């Protein structure tokens, strides 16, 4: 199953009814909740004296309106565009398309790095534009300053750390967890034993079809690519995959195709959240914190989320005295290769304090 990363748009447009200034904020759909909170804060700070078009908030595009047409109209009327770039969106071609469309009309385009994304690490064309990283309260002041500059307004730019944290704190924790975690997936070989010699060739062909460069080294760990390690053992007829979460969205669709082709089938999986975070210990406390969420309790001290059964525990980290890592064991999974469920689940863990940041002494 392929996951489609739709990009939504926040727009502040010029020349609308009552001639309110309007500006365009482009962002990934995965950062929707953060941008909705930012929109609300700017609305409050400006007394709604500007129009903010946010296609993911249910207000900028009323129910029944054509989404594509509304975004196209917004692009045509944009006075300024802020492009919010996060670990979720730094490879998005759609952001480049939106920015290029507006820039070609001579409108100011301002890249903004959020959720730990440093603009020094992005590629052209957006890296060629003047922007800033939104990593503390006074960086929010830049947004107001730019609005004042281009819209001839005089809004106060004095955001507090409390206001900044209200918008970004949980989102930064979630982004950090996703960035340092990795997945370990075990797959059963289901093709006939006499065809085992074709297995690696089949996997290699699927990687090539997907345009992925890799190294074949033979032995029990034959295939390596950036952020990917694949091991293959015949005695227990298993393929094991270790993939860094940063590139999981690239590799997992490859193995989804192998499942569809009935070459492999899922067996079990783990998500390792590494160190730097603490877990609410014990099934009783975890279930209490998750009480009013979409995570359901199951027998055997298991949980279920979107059809996936799992347990989550905290373990000592070898070589790191006093440090722990969090491991989620996936017991049953019919759609675990889809990338979105994990991000949604981690959002629930962070929002309910099942997982929290460990403060360094």
ZIUR-V429158 format. One record per residue. SS is DSSP state (@ for helix, = for strand, . for the rest). Layout:
BEGIN
ss = (SS SS)
END
This chain:
BEGIN
ss = (. . . . . . = = = = = = = . . . @ @ @ . = = = = = = = = @ @ @ @ @ @ @ @ @ @ @ @ @ @ @ @ @ @ . . . = = = = = . . . . . . . . . . . . @ @ @ @ @ @ @ @ @ @ @ = = = = = = = = . . . . . . . @ @ @ @ @ @ @ @ @ @ @ . . . . = = = = = = . . . . . @ @ @ . . . . @ @ @ . . . = = . . . @ @ @ @ @ @ @ @ @ @ @ @ @ @ @ . . . . . . . . . @ @ @ @ @ @ @ @ @ @ @ @ @ @ @ @ @ @ @ @ . = = = = = = = = . . . @ @ @ @ @ @ @ @ @ @ @ @ @ @ @ @ @ . . . . . = = . . . . . . = = = . . = = = = = = . . . . = = = = = = = @ @ @ @ @ @ @ @ @ @ @ @ @ @ @ @ . . . = = = = = = = = = . . . . = = = . . . @ @ @ @ @ @ @ . . . . . . = = = . . . = = = = . . = = = = = = = = = . . . . . . . = = = = = = = = = . . . . . . . @ @ @ @ @ @ @ @ @ @ @ @ . . . = = = . . . .)
END
